[in-house]
Amino acid sequence: MINAHYEALDWLVFGAYALLIALTAWWFNRKTANTSAEYFLGGNAMPT
C-alpha cells in the first residue's frame, strides 16, 4: 500500500489545478442558451 503524505505545496498545486479546470469550464459555458429550442438548434449558428 502506498503511504501518501501531502505537504502544503502539494495541496496548493492541487487547488490551483482544480481552480484552473473550474475557470476553464466557466469560460466555455458563459454563453448559455435562453430556451431549449435555442439549445438544441445551437442558436441557428454554424461553426466557422
Jmol script that loads the backbone (N, CA, C; Angstrom):
load data "model"
ATOM      1  N   MET A   1       0.848  -1.173   0.000  1.00  0.00           N
ATOM      2  CA  MET A   1       0.000   0.000   0.000  1.00  0.00           C
ATOM      3  C   MET A   1       0.897   1.242   0.000  1.00  0.00           C
ATOM      4  N   ILE A   2       0.455   2.251  -0.720  1.00  0.00           N
ATOM      5  CA  ILE A   2       1.204   3.499  -0.805  1.00  0.00           C
ATOM      6  C   ILE A   2       0.802   4.398   0.357  1.00  0.00           C
ATOM      7  N   ASN A   3       1.786   4.927   1.053  1.00  0.00           N
ATOM      8  CA  ASN A   3       1.528   5.836   2.160  1.00  0.00           C
ATOM      9  C   ASN A   3       1.696   7.262   1.648  1.00  0.00           C
ATOM     10  N   ALA A   4       0.586   7.928   1.398  1.00  0.00           N
ATOM     11  CA  ALA A   4       0.614   9.284   0.837  1.00  0.00           C
ATOM     12  C   ALA A   4       0.659  10.308   1.962  1.00  0.00           C
ATOM     13  N   HIS A   5       1.658  11.174   1.900  1.00  0.00           N
ATOM     14  CA  HIS A   5       1.795  12.258   2.871  1.00  0.00           C
ATOM     15  C   HIS A   5       1.935  13.553   2.079  1.00  0.00           C
ATOM     16  N   TYR A   6       0.899  14.386   2.106  1.00  0.00           N
ATOM     17  CA  TYR A   6       0.877  15.589   1.299  1.00  0.00           C
ATOM     18  C   TYR A   6       1.331  16.801   2.104  1.00  0.00           C
ATOM     19  N   GLU A   7       2.178  17.590   1.484  1.00  0.00           N
ATOM     20  CA  GLU A   7       2.659  18.829   2.088  1.00  0.00           C
ATOM     21  C   GLU A   7       1.784  19.982   1.606  1.00  0.00           C
ATOM     22  N   ALA A   8       2.004  21.158   2.155  1.00  0.00           N
ATOM     23  CA  ALA A   8       1.209  22.334   1.784  1.00  0.00           C
ATOM     24  C   ALA A   8       1.357  22.661   0.305  1.00  0.00           C
ATOM     25  N   LEU A   9       2.555  22.510  -0.242  1.00  0.00           N
ATOM     26  CA  LEU A   9       2.768  22.795  -1.663  1.00  0.00           C
ATOM     27  C   LEU A   9       1.957  21.846  -2.538  1.00  0.00           C
ATOM     28  N   ASP A  10       1.851  20.593  -2.152  1.00  0.00           N
ATOM     29  CA  ASP A  10       1.047  19.629  -2.903  1.00  0.00           C
ATOM     30  C   ASP A  10      -0.415  20.066  -2.959  1.00  0.00           C
ATOM     31  N   TRP A  11      -0.954  20.494  -1.810  1.00  0.00           N
ATOM     32  CA  TRP A  11      -2.344  20.946  -1.757  1.00  0.00           C
ATOM     33  C   TRP A  11      -2.527  22.221  -2.558  1.00  0.00           C
ATOM     34  N   LEU A  12      -1.521  23.098  -2.551  1.00  0.00           N
ATOM     35  CA  LEU A  12      -1.592  24.338  -3.322  1.00  0.00           C
ATOM     36  C   LEU A  12      -1.642  24.036  -4.820  1.00  0.00           C
ATOM     37  N   VAL A  13      -0.817  23.121  -5.274  1.00  0.00           N
ATOM     38  CA  VAL A  13      -0.819  22.737  -6.691  1.00  0.00           C
ATOM     39  C   VAL A  13      -2.150  22.095  -7.059  1.00  0.00           C
ATOM     40  N   PHE A  14      -2.655  21.214  -6.214  1.00  0.00           N
ATOM     41  CA  PHE A  14      -3.936  20.569  -6.467  1.00  0.00           C
ATOM     42  C   PHE A  14      -5.068  21.596  -6.532  1.00  0.00           C
ATOM     43  N   GLY A  15      -5.076  22.548  -5.588  1.00  0.00           N
ATOM     44  CA  GLY A  15      -6.105  23.589  -5.584  1.00  0.00           C
ATOM     45  C   GLY A  15      -6.021  24.491  -6.798  1.00  0.00           C
ATOM     46  N   ALA A  16      -4.792  24.846  -7.213  1.00  0.00           N
ATOM     47  CA  ALA A  16      -4.616  25.688  -8.401  1.00  0.00           C
ATOM     48  C   ALA A  16      -5.110  24.957  -9.642  1.00  0.00           C
ATOM     49  N   TYR A  17      -4.841  23.667  -9.737  1.00  0.00           N
ATOM     50  CA  TYR A  17      -5.302  22.880 -10.873  1.00  0.00           C
ATOM     51  C   TYR A  17      -6.829  22.804 -10.899  1.00  0.00           C
ATOM     52  N   ALA A  18      -7.433  22.557  -9.748  1.00  0.00           N
ATOM     53  CA  ALA A  18      -8.895  22.492  -9.673  1.00  0.00           C
ATOM     54  C   ALA A  18      -9.515  23.833 -10.050  1.00  0.00           C
ATOM     55  N   LEU A  19      -8.907  24.926  -9.600  1.00  0.00           N
ATOM     56  CA  LEU A  19      -9.392  26.256  -9.956  1.00  0.00           C
ATOM     57  C   LEU A  19      -9.265  26.505 -11.454  1.00  0.00           C
ATOM     58  N   LEU A  20      -8.160  26.075 -12.039  1.00  0.00           N
ATOM     59  CA  LEU A  20      -7.969  26.223 -13.481  1.00  0.00           C
ATOM     60  C   LEU A  20      -9.037  25.461 -14.258  1.00  0.00           C
ATOM     61  N   ILE A  21      -9.347  24.249 -13.834  1.00  0.00           N
ATOM     62  CA  ILE A  21     -10.387  23.453 -14.501  1.00  0.00           C
ATOM     63  C   ILE A  21     -11.748  24.131 -14.359  1.00  0.00           C
ATOM     64  N   ALA A  22     -12.058  24.642 -13.172  1.00  0.00           N
ATOM     65  CA  ALA A  22     -13.349  25.306 -12.942  1.00  0.00           C
ATOM     66  C   ALA A  22     -13.462  26.574 -13.778  1.00  0.00           C
ATOM     67  N   LEU A  23     -12.393  27.368 -13.843  1.00  0.00           N
ATOM     68  CA  LEU A  23     -12.426  28.597 -14.647  1.00  0.00           C
ATOM     69  C   LEU A  23     -12.532  28.294 -16.134  1.00  0.00           C
ATOM     70  N   THR A  24     -11.889  27.235 -16.580  1.00  0.00           N
ATOM     71  CA  THR A  24     -11.999  26.838 -17.988  1.00  0.00           C
ATOM     72  C   THR A  24     -13.428  26.422 -18.317  1.00  0.00           C
ATOM     73  N   ALA A  25     -14.059  25.655 -17.436  1.00  0.00           N
ATOM     74  CA  ALA A  25     -15.452  25.245 -17.648  1.00  0.00           C
ATOM     75  C   ALA A  25     -16.366  26.459 -17.672  1.00  0.00           C
ATOM     76  N   TRP A  26     -16.145  27.403 -16.758  1.00  0.00           N
ATOM     77  CA  TRP A  26     -16.958  28.616 -16.735  1.00  0.00           C
ATOM     78  C   TRP A  26     -16.769  29.411 -18.020  1.00  0.00           C
ATOM     79  N   TRP A  27     -15.530  29.527 -18.497  1.00  0.00           N
ATOM     80  CA  TRP A  27     -15.234  30.319 -19.699  1.00  0.00           C
ATOM     81  C   TRP A  27     -15.976  29.761 -20.915  1.00  0.00           C
ATOM     82  N   PHE A  28     -15.998  28.445 -21.075  1.00  0.00           N
ATOM     83  CA  PHE A  28     -16.651  27.855 -22.236  1.00  0.00           C
ATOM     84  C   PHE A  28     -18.161  27.748 -22.078  1.00  0.00           C
ATOM     85  N   ASN A  29     -18.691  27.907 -20.863  1.00  0.00           N
ATOM     86  CA  ASN A  29     -20.132  27.830 -20.641  1.00  0.00           C
ATOM     87  C   ASN A  29     -20.764  29.185 -20.360  1.00  0.00           C
ATOM     88  N   ARG A  30     -20.043  30.265 -20.512  1.00  0.00           N
ATOM     89  CA  ARG A  30     -20.590  31.564 -20.110  1.00  0.00           C
ATOM     90  C   ARG A  30     -21.720  32.033 -21.023  1.00  0.00           C
ATOM     91  N   LYS A  31     -21.749  31.600 -22.280  1.00  0.00           N
ATOM     92  CA  LYS A  31     -22.877  31.933 -23.151  1.00  0.00           C
ATOM     93  C   LYS A  31     -23.840  30.749 -23.134  1.00  0.00           C
ATOM     94  N   THR A  32     -24.942  30.931 -22.459  1.00  0.00           N
ATOM     95  CA  THR A  32     -25.910  29.844 -22.348  1.00  0.00           C
ATOM     96  C   THR A  32     -27.096  30.098 -23.262  1.00  0.00           C
ATOM     97  N   ALA A  33     -27.767  29.036 -23.595  1.00  0.00           N
ATOM     98  CA  ALA A  33     -28.973  29.143 -24.409  1.00  0.00           C
ATOM     99  C   ALA A  33     -30.127  29.621 -23.536  1.00  0.00           C
ATOM    100  N   ASN A  34     -30.961  30.479 -24.105  1.00  0.00           N
ATOM    101  CA  ASN A  34     -32.091  31.026 -23.357  1.00  0.00           C
ATOM    102  C   ASN A  34     -33.287  30.078 -23.326  1.00  0.00           C
ATOM    103  N   THR A  35     -33.458  29.303 -24.377  1.00  0.00           N
ATOM    104  CA  THR A  35     -34.588  28.373 -24.447  1.00  0.00           C
ATOM    105  C   THR A  35     -34.070  26.991 -24.846  1.00  0.00           C
ATOM    106  N   SER A  36     -34.912  25.982 -24.659  1.00  0.00           N
ATOM    107  CA  SER A  36     -34.495  24.642 -25.055  1.00  0.00           C
ATOM    108  C   SER A  36     -34.367  24.532 -26.577  1.00  0.00           C
ATOM    109  N   ALA A  37     -35.210  25.243 -27.317  1.00  0.00           N
ATOM    110  CA  ALA A  37     -35.105  25.218 -28.783  1.00  0.00           C
ATOM    111  C   ALA A  37     -33.763  25.815 -29.229  1.00  0.00           C
ATOM    112  N   GLU A  38     -33.375  26.905 -28.599  1.00  0.00           N
ATOM    113  CA  GLU A  38     -32.090  27.518 -28.936  1.00  0.00           C
ATOM    114  C   GLU A  38     -30.934  26.581 -28.591  1.00  0.00           C
ATOM    115  N   TYR A  39     -31.077  25.857 -27.495  1.00  0.00           N
ATOM    116  CA  TYR A  39     -30.046  24.902 -27.090  1.00  0.00           C
ATOM    117  C   TYR A  39     -29.895  23.799 -28.129  1.00  0.00           C
ATOM    118  N   PHE A  40     -31.013  23.170 -28.516  1.00  0.00           N
ATOM    119  CA  PHE A  40     -30.947  22.042 -29.423  1.00  0.00           C
ATOM    120  C   PHE A  40     -30.637  22.460 -30.857  1.00  0.00           C
ATOM    121  N   LEU A  41     -30.962  23.674 -31.253  1.00  0.00           N
ATOM    122  CA  LEU A  41     -30.649  24.155 -32.585  1.00  0.00           C
ATOM    123  C   LEU A  41     -29.310  24.874 -32.634  1.00  0.00           C
ATOM    124  N   GLY A  42     -28.658  25.007 -31.522  1.00  0.00           N
ATOM    125  CA  GLY A  42     -27.356  25.666 -31.497  1.00  0.00           C
ATOM    126  C   GLY A  42     -27.447  27.148 -31.821  1.00  0.00           C
ATOM    127  N   GLY A  43     -28.580  27.752 -31.527  1.00  0.00           N
ATOM    128  CA  GLY A  43     -28.744  29.178 -31.820  1.00  0.00           C
ATOM    129  C   GLY A  43     -28.761  29.456 -33.319  1.00  0.00           C
ATOM    130  N   ASN A  44     -29.094  28.454 -34.133  1.00  0.00           N
ATOM    131  CA  ASN A  44     -29.103  28.569 -35.583  1.00  0.00           C
ATOM    132  C   ASN A  44     -27.784  29.081 -36.129  1.00  0.00           C
ATOM    133  N   ALA A  45     -26.692  28.668 -35.528  1.00  0.00           N
ATOM    134  CA  ALA A  45     -25.365  29.110 -35.947  1.00  0.00           C
ATOM    135  C   ALA A  45     -24.539  27.923 -36.408  1.00  0.00           C
ATOM    136  N   MET A  46     -23.801  28.123 -37.475  1.00  0.00           N
ATOM    137  CA  MET A  46     -22.881  27.099 -37.976  1.00  0.00           C
ATOM    138  C   MET A  46     -21.475  27.440 -37.493  1.00  0.00           C
ATOM    139  N   PRO A  47     -20.721  26.435 -37.052  1.00  0.00           N
ATOM    140  CA  PRO A  47     -19.351  26.719 -36.643  1.00  0.00           C
ATOM    141  C   PRO A  47     -18.511  27.158 -37.839  1.00  0.00           C
ATOM    142  N   THR A  48     -17.646  28.100 -37.612  1.00  0.00           N
ATOM    143  CA  THR A  48     -16.803  28.589 -38.725  1.00  0.00           C
ATOM    144  C   THR A  48     -15.355  28.318 -38.447  1.00  0.00           C
TER     145      THR A  48
END
end "model"
wireframe off; spacefill off
backbone 0.3
color backbone group
